[in-house]
Amino acid sequence: MDNAQDSSGITGLTGRMVYEFNGSDCEGYTTNFRFVTRVDMEEQPQRVTDQQTTTFEIGRRREVPLRQQDIR
């Protein structure tokens, strides 16, 4: 918010970021990621962005995306 210009109309910004790691060497690893932001604007509706991603990692660090969802 320190760098927001007065003309931007932004009056507030909140959010959260969450990582969840599960798995083992034998079964592989699953990473769930979620990033949610809420932007408050002057004389405009509040803007909410919700990004969710799940990846699965198998041997030798190969990642296979399972699901990605962006909600605006």
KAGIBEL-V346137 format. One record per residue. N is the residue number from 1. RES is the residue in one letter. PSI is psi in degrees with one decimal (999 if undefined). NEAR is the number of other C-alpha atoms within 12 Angstrom. Layout:
BEGIN
n->N res->RES psi->PSI near->NEAR
n->N res->RES psi->PSI near->NEAR
END
This chain:
BEGIN
n->1 res->M psi->-21.6 near->14
n->2 res->D psi->-31.5 near->9
n->3 res->N psi->0.2 near->8
n->4 res->A psi->132.0 near->13
n->5 res->Q psi->150.9 near->10
n->6 res->D psi->-32.8 near->12
n->7 res->S psi->-8.1 near->10
n->8 res->S psi->-26.6 near->16
n->9 res->G psi->1.2 near->18
n->10 res->I psi->125.7 near->23
n->11 res->T psi->-13.9 near->22
n->12 res->G psi->155.3 near->19
n->13 res->L psi->126.3 near->20
n->14 res->T psi->163.2 near->18
n->15 res->G psi->176.1 near->18
n->16 res->R psi->151.3 near->17
n->17 res->M psi->130.5 near->17
n->18 res->V psi->132.8 near->18
n->19 res->Y psi->138.5 near->16
n->20 res->E psi->123.0 near->18
n->21 res->F psi->131.8 near->16
n->22 res->N psi->152.0 near->17
n->23 res->G psi->-169.1 near->16
n->24 res->S psi->170.8 near->14
n->25 res->D psi->-37.3 near->13
n->26 res->C psi->-41.6 near->10
n->27 res->E psi->-9.6 near->12
n->28 res->G psi->176.6 near->20
n->29 res->Y psi->141.5 near->25
n->30 res->T psi->133.4 near->26
n->31 res->T psi->123.7 near->26
n->32 res->N psi->131.6 near->25
n->33 res->F psi->136.5 near->26
n->34 res->R psi->132.6 near->24
n->35 res->F psi->115.9 near->24
n->36 res->V psi->129.9 near->23
n->37 res->T psi->148.5 near->23
n->38 res->R psi->124.1 near->21
n->39 res->V psi->123.7 near->23
n->40 res->D psi->131.0 near->21
n->41 res->M psi->149.7 near->19
n->42 res->E psi->130.0 near->15
n->43 res->E psi->26.1 near->11
n->44 res->Q psi->157.4 near->12
n->45 res->P psi->151.2 near->13
n->46 res->Q psi->140.6 near->19
n->47 res->R psi->126.8 near->22
n->48 res->V psi->130.5 near->21
n->49 res->T psi->130.6 near->22
n->50 res->D psi->107.1 near->22
n->51 res->Q psi->128.2 near->23
n->52 res->Q psi->131.7 near->26
n->53 res->T psi->138.2 near->25
n->54 res->T psi->130.9 near->24
n->55 res->T psi->153.9 near->26
n->56 res->F psi->130.5 near->25
n->57 res->E psi->125.1 near->24
n->58 res->I psi->-174.6 near->19
n->59 res->G psi->150.1 near->14
n->60 res->R psi->32.8 near->11
n->61 res->R psi->32.1 near->13
n->62 res->R psi->128.8 near->13
n->63 res->E psi->137.1 near->16
n->64 res->V psi->112.0 near->19
n->65 res->P psi->130.7 near->19
n->66 res->L psi->-39.1 near->17
n->67 res->R psi->138.1 near->17
n->68 res->Q psi->134.6 near->18
n->69 res->Q psi->125.9 near->18
n->70 res->D psi->125.2 near->16
n->71 res->I psi->124.7 near->15
n->72 res->R psi->999 near->15
END
